[in-house]
Amino acid sequence: MRNLLPEEMERLAQQVADYICLLPDGRKLTLEDAVKAVDPEIFDRLNLLDYSLLSAVEEKVNHTHTLMDLSEHVGLVEGLPYRMDFYVRQRWLKKVKIVSHLVVFGPPPKPGSPIEQQLAIAYTGYVRFREKVAGESMDDFEKPGRNLKCTIEKDRAVRILSYLADFAASGGPDGFVTDVGTWELTARWQDGSEEKLTGSRIGNFSVRGMDLNRLIRKEIPIKKLAVFS
């Protein structure tokens, strides 16, 4: 059976992209599922080791308001591209800002120790970090600390935002613990809307089996990130 001609591959990529864009938010599927839904007979003519169709479909989808979320595969050595599952995101994060308030009940913080951290992550990979530290006295309670900028790979930023999107959509953790410090998360969605969550710095928040603190500290090359804990 002959392989697809370039014009046939282009037409298939567009048909698959159109199909994916009509799926509900959060739907999980593989490229094989999408191709067979569009044209089940054409699947046998595809080279299952070729990533070109996956790349073409992803590019077409991501130029719309829909996102193909392949973030669970970042950093992994994969086999067949048609078996790689992904989430359909009709609503996805463009940027998050996490403010960690580090002052807790007890003795006042030592001069120079962090009392607040602000971490902003954009889907482009741009990261901004600001820190406030304790001053020398109550009259000089806080002063600027570290002020850093860096860029991480876009797919790694999208991976972080994918997990944080599910965290924000869940409404965050239940309950509130006093005297351990707090955090505030501002989520900016692709449609320009914003959502804010707050909680206690008790950490150990997991989404789809992924610890959020560990994920962010692993992917962002800034030391001593407080985040949620």
C-alpha positions in Angstrom: 0.0 0.0 0.0 1.5 3.3 -1.0 2.4 6.0 1.4 0.6 9.3 1.5 1.5 12.0 -0.9 2.6 15.4 0.6 -0.8 17.0 -0.3 -2.6 14.1 1.3 -0.6 14.4 4.5 -1.3 18.1 4.6 -5.0 17.5 4.1 -5.0 14.8 6.8 -3.2 17.0 9.3 -5.8 19.8 8.8 -8.7 17.3 9.2 -7.2 15.9 12.4 -6.5 19.3 13.8 -10.1 20.4 13.1 -11.4 17.3 14.8 -9.2 17.9 17.9 -10.3 21.5 18.1 -14.0 20.4 18.5 -13.3 18.0 21.4 -14.2 19.0 25.0 -11.7 20.5 27.4 -9.7 17.8 29.2 -10.3 15.0 26.7 -7.4 12.6 26.6 -6.5 10.7 23.4 -3.7 9.7 21.1 -2.9 10.7 17.5 -4.0 7.2 16.4 -7.4 7.9 18.0 -7.8 11.2 16.2 -6.7 9.8 12.8 -9.0 6.8 13.0 -11.9 9.1 14.0 -11.3 11.2 10.9 -10.4 8.5 8.4 -10.0 4.9 9.7 -8.9 3.5 6.4 -5.9 5.9 5.9 -4.2 4.9 9.2 -2.7 1.7 7.6 -0.9 3.9 5.1 1.0 5.9 7.7 4.6 5.3 8.8 4.1 4.8 12.5 7.7 5.9 13.3 7.3 9.2 11.5 6.8 12.3 13.8 5.9 14.6 10.9 2.1 14.2 11.2 2.2 14.8 14.9 4.3 17.9 14.5 2.0 19.2 11.7 -1.2 18.6 13.7 0.3 20.1 16.9 1.4 23.3 15.0 -2.1 23.7 13.4 -4.0 23.1 16.7 -1.7 25.4 18.6 -2.4 28.3 16.2 -6.0 28.2 17.3 -7.5 28.8 20.8 -7.0 25.0 21.5 -3.8 23.5 22.9 -2.5 20.0 22.4 -1.0 19.3 25.9 1.8 16.8 25.5 3.5 17.9 28.7 3.5 14.5 30.3 6.1 13.4 27.7 8.6 16.2 28.2 12.1 14.8 28.9 11.1 11.2 28.1 12.4 9.0 25.3 9.3 8.0 23.3 8.6 5.2 20.8 5.6 5.5 18.5 4.3 9.0 18.0 0.8 7.8 17.2 0.6 6.2 20.7 1.6 9.3 22.6 -1.4 10.5 24.5 -2.3 14.1 25.1 -4.9 16.3 26.7 -7.1 18.7 24.7 -7.0 22.1 26.4 -9.8 24.5 25.4 -8.8 26.6 28.4 -5.1 26.9 29.2 -2.8 29.1 31.2 -0.7 31.9 29.6 0.9 32.9 32.9 0.9 32.3 36.6 2.2 34.3 39.5 2.9 32.6 42.9 3.5 34.8 45.9 4.9 33.0 49.0 4.6 34.8 52.3 7.3 33.3 54.5 6.7 35.0 57.9 5.3 32.6 60.4 4.2 32.7 64.0 7.2 33.0 66.4 10.3 35.1 66.7 10.8 37.9 64.1 12.8 36.8 61.0 16.5 37.4 61.1 17.9 40.3 59.1 18.5 39.3 55.5 16.3 36.2 55.7 13.5 35.9 53.0 10.1 37.0 54.0 8.4 37.0 50.6 9.0 35.4 47.2 7.2 36.2 43.9 7.6 33.8 41.0 6.0 34.5 37.6 6.0 31.8 34.8 4.8 32.5 31.3 4.0 29.8 28.7 6.8 31.3 26.5 9.3 30.1 29.1 10.1 33.5 30.6 10.5 33.4 34.4 10.7 36.3 36.8 11.6 36.0 40.4 11.6 38.7 43.1 12.4 38.3 46.8 11.9 40.5 49.9 14.1 40.0 52.9 13.9 41.1 56.5 15.5 44.5 57.4 17.5 45.4 60.5 14.6 46.7 62.6 10.8 47.2 62.7 11.4 50.7 61.2 13.2 48.9 58.3 11.1 45.7 58.3 11.7 44.7 54.7 14.1 45.4 51.8 14.7 44.0 48.3 16.4 40.7 48.0 17.2 38.6 44.9 15.8 39.8 41.6 16.3 37.3 38.9 15.2 36.6 35.3 15.7 33.5 33.3 14.2 31.5 30.4 13.4 27.8 30.3 12.4 25.7 27.4 8.8 26.5 26.3 7.7 22.8 26.5 8.9 22.7 30.1 7.0 25.9 30.9 3.9 24.5 29.3 4.3 21.4 31.4 4.4 23.4 34.7 1.4 25.5 33.6 -0.5 22.3 32.6 -0.3 20.9 36.1 -1.0 24.3 37.7 -4.1 24.7 35.4 -5.6 21.5 36.8 -4.7 22.7 40.3 -6.4 26.0 39.7 -9.4 24.4 38.1 -9.8 22.1 41.1 -10.2 25.2 43.4 -7.1 24.4 45.3 -6.8 22.6 48.7 -9.5 22.5 51.3 -8.9 24.0 54.7 -6.5 26.6 56.0 -3.7 26.3 58.6 -2.6 29.4 60.5 0.8 30.4 61.6 2.8 28.6 58.8 2.7 31.4 56.2 0.5 31.6 53.1 0.7 31.6 49.3 -1.3 33.3 46.6 -1.6 32.0 43.0 -2.9 34.3 40.2 -3.7 32.3 37.1 -4.1 34.2 33.8 -5.9 32.2 31.2 -5.6 32.4 27.4 -8.8 34.4 27.1 -7.5 37.1 29.4 -9.5 36.1 32.4 -7.8 35.8 35.8 -8.4 33.5 38.8 -6.9 33.8 42.3 -6.3 31.1 44.9 -4.9 31.3 48.4 -3.8 28.7 50.9 -1.4 27.8 53.7 2.2 26.8 53.0 1.8 23.2 54.0 3.0 21.9 50.6 2.7 18.4 49.2 0.1 19.4 46.6 -0.2 16.8 43.9 -1.9 16.9 40.5 -2.1 13.7 38.4 0.5 12.1 40.8 2.9 15.0 40.3 4.1 17.0 43.4 3.9 20.7 42.4 6.7 21.9 44.6 9.1 19.3 43.2 8.1 19.9 39.6 8.6 23.7 39.8 11.9 23.4 41.7 13.2 20.8 39.2 12.3 22.8 36.0 13.3 26.3 37.2 17.0 26.9 37.9 16.5 29.2 40.9 17.7 28.0 44.3 15.6 27.9 47.5 12.2 28.4 45.9 9.5 28.4 48.6 6.5 28.0 46.3 3.8 26.2 48.3 5.8 24.9 51.2 
